[in-house]
Amino acid sequence: MSDAGRKPDSSAPLAAGLYLVATPIGNLGDITLRALDVLRRADRIACEDTRQTQKLLNHFEITTPTVSCHEHNERERAAELIALIKAGGRIAVVSDAGMPGISDPGARLAALAIAAGVAVIPIPGANAALSALVASGLSTAEFQFIGFLPEKAGARRTRLEDLAAEAARAGGARTLVIYEAPHRILETLTDLESVWGAALRVVVARELTKIHEEFVRGSVAEVRQELAARDRVRGEIVLLVESIARSEGGDGTQASMNEKISARIGRIQAEAPADAPIDENQALKRLARETGQSKSDLYRELQRERARRH
């Protein structure tokens, strides 16, 4: 008999090691039989949040002891857990939802365990990024997992511009998979529209596997407008972006958006009357009025352009 369809053998001892266990991202029915078996037979479960994991354990009547292991104590906790495994222990690692190590604690612990010669065993299961990708309607042939973008507006814009530049160099299309918080999604969509243009295809996947699961598909301008019309955007979000080289054709609007800030400022200064010249600061203010962008964002982009030239 092949291993296909075989249930976990609970009579065989669970080997010592670090088990990275995927947990449901919303629907408890998505837990796997193997994950339940490992959680029941592990000596200890290292949790991103013990209170959150306890709800899952209570539902499935699992009594394995838990210990916290999150971004603030992962390195310190690793020494303790690795010592237990070297003594023959079985440690399961879980995040609040999904696969540990994917924009969640677990990756550092796994790396330290491997460096210490400890076995690291993945226990597959639910993952928000892949679940959103396969149902997005965008290409799955080539994709890039970005995780969370920077929270600060300037850093986020810089990251998106770097991704757009990568798309231009690559020439082909790929799908970017981004995690985003509901209170920042409109800002991020605005930045995407500014960087790539209003026609950029995006998908907002919200509340995956839950009762109110939703996919909002369309151009970035359409999706932004639809979400902006709501009283509030709720739930965890996976944002998928069709990353392609930005068009320089059409009516010239996109070409103008893609023109370097320094060139646009130079043109504004050159067009000023000889008897009323304007300095860089005044040109930035005028450009901000014309484009609807903030003067501080334009200034940061100008500084980045200058840094790239040196």
C-alpha positions in Angstrom: 0.0 0.0 0.0 1.3 3.5 -0.9 1.4 6.4 1.6 -1.4 8.1 -0.4 -4.4 8.5 1.8 -2.7 6.9 4.8 -3.7 8.4 8.2 -0.8 9.3 10.6 0.4 6.3 12.5 0.0 7.4 16.2 1.4 4.1 17.3 4.9 4.9 15.9 6.9 7.3 18.1 7.2 10.9 17.0 10.8 11.5 16.1 12.7 14.2 17.9 12.8 17.5 16.0 11.3 20.9 15.4 7.9 20.6 13.7 6.7 23.7 11.8 3.0 23.2 11.9 0.5 25.1 9.6 -2.7 26.1 11.3 -6.0 27.3 9.8 -6.2 30.9 8.6 -9.9 31.1 9.4 -11.8 27.9 8.9 -10.9 25.4 11.6 -11.8 22.6 9.1 -8.6 23.4 7.2 -6.4 21.8 9.9 -4.8 18.6 8.6 -4.9 15.2 10.2 -1.1 15.2 10.4 -1.0 18.6 12.1 -3.5 17.4 14.8 -1.4 14.3 15.3 1.9 16.3 15.8 0.2 18.8 18.1 -1.2 16.0 20.3 2.1 14.1 20.5 4.6 17.0 20.8 6.2 17.6 24.1 5.6 21.3 23.8 4.0 23.8 21.4 5.8 27.0 20.8 3.2 29.7 20.0 3.2 33.2 18.5 0.4 33.9 21.0 -0.5 31.2 23.5 -3.9 32.6 24.1 -4.8 32.4 20.4 -3.4 28.9 20.0 -5.2 27.7 23.1 -8.5 28.4 21.3 -7.5 25.9 18.6 -6.2 23.4 21.0 -9.4 23.5 23.1 -11.5 23.0 20.0 -9.7 19.8 19.2 -9.3 18.8 22.8 -5.5 18.9 22.7 -3.7 19.3 26.1 -0.1 19.6 25.0 1.7 22.4 27.1 2.4 25.6 25.3 5.1 28.2 25.5 5.4 31.7 23.9 7.7 32.2 20.9 7.2 35.4 19.1 9.3 38.1 17.3 10.5 39.7 20.6 11.8 36.5 22.3 12.4 34.0 19.4 16.1 34.1 19.6 16.3 33.7 23.4 13.6 31.0 23.3 15.5 29.1 20.6 18.3 28.0 22.9 15.8 26.5 25.3 13.8 24.7 22.7 16.9 23.4 20.8 18.3 22.0 24.0 15.0 20.1 24.6 15.1 18.6 21.1 18.8 17.5 21.5 17.6 15.7 24.6 15.1 13.8 22.5 12.2 16.3 22.7 9.5 17.0 20.0 8.7 20.7 19.7 5.8 21.9 17.5 5.9 25.5 16.3 2.7 27.4 15.3 1.8 31.0 14.4 -1.6 32.5 15.1 -2.6 31.4 11.6 -1.0 29.9 8.6 2.5 28.6 8.1 5.1 29.6 10.7 8.0 31.7 9.2 5.9 33.3 6.5 5.6 36.9 7.8 5.3 35.3 11.2 7.7 34.0 13.8 9.4 30.7 13.1 12.0 31.3 10.4 14.7 32.4 12.8 14.1 29.4 15.1 14.2 27.0 12.2 17.5 28.6 11.0 19.1 28.3 14.5 17.8 24.7 14.8 19.4 23.7 11.5 22.7 25.4 12.5 22.6 23.3 15.7 22.1 20.1 13.7 18.5 19.6 14.8 15.9 18.1 12.4 13.4 20.6 11.1 10.2 19.1 9.7 7.5 21.1 7.8 3.8 20.1 8.4 2.0 21.6 5.4 -1.4 23.3 5.5 -3.2 26.6 5.1 -1.4 29.6 3.7 -3.1 32.9 2.9 -0.6 34.0 0.1 -1.1 30.8 -2.0 -4.8 30.6 -1.3 -5.3 34.1 -2.6 -3.0 33.6 -5.6 -4.6 30.6 -7.0 -8.1 32.2 -6.8 -7.0 35.7 -8.0 -7.3 35.2 -11.7 -3.8 36.6 -12.1 -0.8 34.6 -13.5 0.5 31.9 -11.2 3.4 31.0 -13.6 5.7 33.5 -11.9 5.1 35.2 -8.7 7.0 37.0 -5.9 6.0 37.0 -2.3 6.6 40.5 -0.8 5.0 40.1 2.7 4.2 43.3 4.4 5.3 46.6 2.8 6.9 49.3 5.0 4.4 51.1 7.2 5.8 54.6 6.6 4.5 56.3 3.4 7.9 57.3 2.0 9.5 53.9 2.5 6.4 52.1 1.1 6.5 54.3 -2.0 10.2 53.6 -2.4 9.7 49.9 -2.2 6.9 50.0 -4.8 9.1 52.1 -7.1 11.9 49.5 -6.7 9.5 46.7 -7.6 8.3 48.7 -10.7 11.9 49.1 -11.8 12.5 45.4 -11.4 9.4 44.7 -13.6 10.9 47.0 -16.2 14.2 45.2 -16.2 12.6 41.7 -16.3 10.3 42.6 -19.2 7.7 40.0 -18.5 4.7 39.8 -16.1 4.7 38.4 -12.6 2.2 38.5 -9.8 3.3 40.3 -6.6 1.7 38.9 -3.4 1.5 41.4 -0.6 0.1 41.3 2.9 -1.6 44.5 4.0 -3.6 45.7 7.0 -7.1 46.9 6.4 -6.4 50.4 7.7 -3.6 50.9 5.2 -5.1 49.3 2.1 -6.4 52.5 0.5 -3.1 54.3 1.0 -1.2 51.4 -0.6 -3.7 51.3 -3.6 -3.1 55.0 -4.0 0.6 54.5 -4.1 0.2 51.6 -6.6 -1.9 53.8 -8.9 0.7 56.6 -8.7 3.6 54.3 -9.5 2.1 52.0 -12.1 -0.9 53.9 -13.4 -4.7 53.6 -13.0 -5.0 50.6 -15.3 -2.8 48.3 -13.2 -4.7 45.1 -12.5 -5.0 44.2 -8.8 -7.0 41.8 -6.6 -7.8 42.4 -3.0 -8.5 39.1 -1.2 -10.1 39.6 2.1 -11.2 37.3 5.0 -9.9 34.2 3.3 -11.7 30.9 4.3 -14.0 32.8 6.6 -17.8 33.5 6.3 -17.2 36.9 4.6 -14.5 35.8 2.2 -14.3 38.3 -0.7 -12.2 38.9 -3.8 -12.3 42.4 -5.3 -10.8 42.4 -8.8 -10.2 45.1 -11.4 -7.9 48.0 -12.2 -6.3 49.6 -9.2 -8.4 52.7 -9.7 -11.6 50.7 -9.7 -10.7 48.6 -6.7 -9.6 51.7 -4.7 -12.8 53.5 -5.5 -14.9 50.5 -4.5 -13.2 50.1 -1.2 -13.1 53.9 -0.5 -16.9 53.9 -0.8 -17.3 51.6 2.1 -17.7 52.8 5.7 -14.8 50.6 6.7 -12.6 47.9 5.3 -12.3 44.9 7.6 -10.3 41.7 7.9 -6.8 40.5 7.0 -5.9 41.3 3.3 -3.8 39.7 0.6 -3.1 42.2 -2.2 -2.2 40.7 -5.5 -0.6 42.9 -8.2 0.0 42.2 -11.9 3.6 43.6 -12.1 4.4 44.6 -15.6 6.6 47.3 -17.2 4.9 50.7 -17.0 3.5 52.0 -20.3 5.0 55.1 -21.8 2.5 55.6 -24.5 -1.2 56.6 -24.7 -2.2 60.1 -24.0 1.0 61.1 -22.3 -0.4 61.1 -18.8 1.5 58.0 -17.7 4.7 59.1 -19.4 4.4 62.3 -17.5 4.0 60.4 -14.2 7.0 58.3 -15.0 9.2 61.3 -15.9 12.0 61.9 -13.4 11.2 64.5 -10.7 14.4 66.3 -11.5 13.5 66.7 -15.2 10.0 67.9 -14.3 11.4 70.5 -11.9 13.9 71.6 -14.5 11.2 72.1 -17.0 9.1 74.2 -14.6 12.1 76.4 -13.8 13.0 76.7 -17.5 9.4 77.8 -18.3 9.4 80.6 -15.7 9.8 84.2 -16.9 13.3 85.5 -16.9 12.3 88.4 -14.7 10.6 86.0 -12.2 12.7 82.9 -11.8 11.6 80.2 -9.3 13.8 78.1 -7.1 13.6 74.4 -6.5 11.4 74.7 -3.5 8.8 76.7 -5.5 9.0 74.3 -8.4 8.3 71.4 -6.0 5.2 73.2 -4.6 3.9 73.8 -8.2 4.6 70.2 -9.2 2.7 69.0 -6.0 -0.3 71.1 -7.0 -0.3 69.8 -10.6 0.1 66.1 -9.7 -1.9 65.9 -6.5 1.2 64.4 -4.7 2.6 65.7 -1.5 5.6 68.0 -1.7 7.4 65.9 0.9 6.9 62.7 -1.3 8.2 64.5 -4.3 11.2 65.8 -2.4 12.1 62.3 -1.2 11.9 61.0 -4.7 14.1 63.8 -5.9 16.7 62.9 -3.3 16.5 59.2 -4.3 17.1 60.2 -8.0 20.2 62.1 -7.0 21.5 59.3 -4.8 21.1 56.8 -7.7 23.3 59.1 -9.9 26.2 58.9 -7.5 
